[in-house]
Amino acid sequence: MAARRLLIVMLVLLGISSVIAIVVPEPNRDDPPAEESATGATGVTGVTGSEGATGETGATGETGAAGTTGATGKNDQAPAAVPGVVNRTVSLDSKRPVRIDAKPGSRMILTVESKSGSEVEVEGLGLAGFADPFAPAVFDIVFPGKPGTFKVLAPGEKPAATITTRG
């Protein structure tokens, strides 16, 4: 009698697991593992030299554009990826601080470059990152709705840029 109950329970469990196996979709095996792809701040870099399910080497993905750098702090020459979003690039190595004007409540993608590895802070906004010769610090900033001044600097150093928001 106990053996019969055990057999019934096992058959019920087998039936449930079969239904689950049919209902749950099979994972897509063509997707690369997470460690093989990278997402940039303004674009996507695809996997190079990897083989897909067909055994053929895939194409390189789209790479985001970099903007103008240097002490001028001018707007990037490439148009913003999103309408209404300003892209700015500053360098921690510039001799003179860059002055950047923005509107309260506006959005800015700020890229901070450094020839040597350094922490980067945007004082007053609670933002911090790391910039080195191979990867700049990138901040997606939405400024507060009221006017203010925000300094971009390496800890203990003079500001590389000062962002001022005015109505």
C-alpha positions as CSV (number, residue, x, y, z in Angstrom):
1,M,0.0,0.0,0.0
2,A,2.8,2.4,0.9
3,A,4.7,1.5,-2.3
4,R,1.6,2.3,-4.3
5,R,1.2,5.8,-2.7
6,L,4.9,6.4,-3.3
7,L,4.5,5.4,-7.0
8,I,1.5,7.8,-7.3
9,V,3.4,10.7,-5.7
10,M,6.4,10.1,-8.1
11,L,4.1,10.0,-11.1
12,V,2.4,13.3,-10.1
13,L,5.8,14.9,-9.6
14,L,6.9,13.6,-13.0
15,G,3.8,15.1,-14.6
16,I,4.3,18.5,-12.9
17,S,7.9,18.7,-14.0
18,S,7.0,17.7,-17.6
19,V,4.4,20.5,-17.7
20,I,6.9,23.0,-16.4
21,A,9.5,21.9,-19.0
22,I,7.0,22.4,-21.8
23,V,5.8,25.8,-20.5
24,V,9.1,27.4,-19.7
25,P,10.9,28.7,-22.9
26,E,14.3,27.3,-23.8
27,P,17.1,29.8,-23.2
28,N,18.5,31.5,-26.3
29,R,21.9,29.9,-26.8
30,D,23.0,32.5,-29.4
31,D,23.4,35.3,-26.7
32,P,27.0,35.8,-25.6
33,P,27.8,35.4,-21.9
34,A,27.8,38.6,-20.0
35,E,31.6,38.7,-19.6
36,E,32.1,38.7,-23.4
37,S,30.2,41.9,-24.2
38,A,30.6,45.4,-22.9
39,T,28.3,48.5,-22.9
40,G,29.8,51.9,-23.2
41,A,28.4,55.2,-21.9
42,T,27.2,56.3,-25.4
43,G,27.2,53.1,-27.4
44,V,27.6,49.3,-27.4
45,T,30.8,47.4,-28.3
46,G,30.0,44.0,-29.7
47,V,32.0,40.8,-29.3
48,T,34.8,40.5,-31.7
49,G,36.2,37.2,-32.9
50,S,33.7,35.1,-31.1
51,E,31.9,32.3,-32.9
52,G,28.1,32.0,-32.8
53,A,26.0,28.9,-33.2
54,T,26.8,28.7,-36.9
55,G,30.6,28.6,-36.2
56,E,31.1,31.9,-38.1
57,T,32.8,34.9,-36.6
58,G,30.4,37.7,-35.8
59,A,30.7,41.4,-36.7
60,T,31.8,44.0,-34.3
61,G,29.0,46.0,-32.7
62,E,28.4,49.8,-32.8
63,T,30.8,51.9,-30.7
64,G,29.8,55.2,-29.2
65,A,31.5,58.4,-30.3
66,A,33.8,60.5,-28.2
67,G,33.5,64.2,-28.1
68,T,35.9,67.2,-28.0
69,T,38.3,67.2,-25.1
70,G,40.6,69.8,-23.6
71,A,40.6,73.0,-21.6
72,T,38.1,74.7,-23.8
73,G,35.2,72.8,-22.4
74,K,33.2,73.4,-25.7
75,N,30.3,71.2,-26.6
76,D,31.0,67.9,-28.3
77,Q,30.9,68.2,-32.0
78,A,28.8,64.9,-32.2
79,P,25.1,65.5,-31.6
80,A,23.7,64.3,-28.4
81,A,22.3,60.8,-28.5
82,V,19.2,62.0,-26.8
83,P,17.5,65.2,-27.8
84,G,17.9,67.9,-25.0
85,V,20.9,66.1,-23.4
86,V,24.2,68.0,-23.5
87,N,27.5,66.0,-23.8
88,R,30.6,67.7,-22.2
89,T,34.1,66.4,-21.8
90,V,36.7,67.8,-19.4
91,S,40.2,66.7,-18.5
92,L,41.7,66.5,-15.0
93,D,45.0,67.3,-16.6
94,S,44.1,70.7,-18.0
95,K,46.0,73.7,-16.7
96,R,42.9,76.0,-16.4
97,P,39.5,75.0,-15.0
98,V,36.7,74.8,-17.5
99,R,33.5,76.8,-16.8
100,I,30.3,75.1,-17.9
101,D,26.9,76.7,-17.8
102,A,23.7,74.6,-17.5
103,K,20.1,75.2,-16.7
104,P,18.6,74.0,-13.4
105,G,16.7,70.7,-13.9
106,S,18.6,70.0,-17.2
107,R,20.4,66.7,-18.0
108,M,24.1,66.4,-19.0
109,I,26.4,63.5,-19.8
110,L,29.8,64.6,-18.4
111,T,32.9,62.7,-19.4
112,V,36.0,63.3,-17.3
113,E,39.4,62.1,-18.7
114,S,42.7,61.7,-16.9
115,K,46.2,60.8,-18.2
116,S,46.9,59.1,-14.8
117,G,44.4,57.1,-12.8
118,S,42.4,59.2,-10.4
119,E,39.2,59.3,-8.5
120,V,36.8,62.0,-9.7
121,E,34.1,63.8,-7.7
122,V,31.3,66.1,-8.6
123,E,31.0,68.1,-5.4
124,G,27.5,69.1,-4.4
125,L,25.8,66.2,-6.3
126,G,27.3,63.2,-4.4
127,L,28.8,61.7,-7.5
128,A,32.1,59.9,-7.7
129,G,33.9,57.8,-10.2
130,F,37.3,56.8,-11.5
131,A,39.1,58.0,-14.6
132,D,42.3,56.6,-16.2
133,P,43.9,56.7,-19.6
134,F,41.9,53.8,-20.9
135,A,38.4,54.6,-19.4
136,P,37.1,58.0,-18.5
137,A,34.6,58.6,-15.7
138,V,31.2,59.2,-17.2
139,F,28.4,60.9,-15.2
140,D,24.8,61.1,-16.3
141,I,23.7,64.2,-14.3
142,V,20.3,65.6,-13.8
143,F,20.8,68.9,-12.1
144,P,18.6,70.1,-9.2
145,G,15.8,72.4,-10.0
146,K,17.4,75.4,-8.3
147,P,20.6,77.3,-9.2
148,G,23.9,76.1,-7.9
149,T,27.6,75.6,-8.4
150,F,29.2,72.1,-8.7
151,K,33.0,71.5,-8.9
152,V,34.5,68.6,-10.8
153,L,37.8,67.5,-9.3
154,A,40.1,64.8,-8.1
155,P,40.1,64.6,-4.2
156,G,42.6,67.1,-2.8
157,E,43.2,68.8,-6.1
158,K,42.1,72.0,-7.8
159,P,38.8,71.8,-9.8
160,A,39.1,70.7,-13.4
161,A,35.7,72.2,-14.1
162,T,33.0,74.3,-12.4
163,I,29.4,73.7,-13.5
164,T,27.1,76.6,-12.8
165,T,23.3,76.2,-13.1
166,R,21.3,79.4,-13.5
167,G,17.7,80.1,-14.4
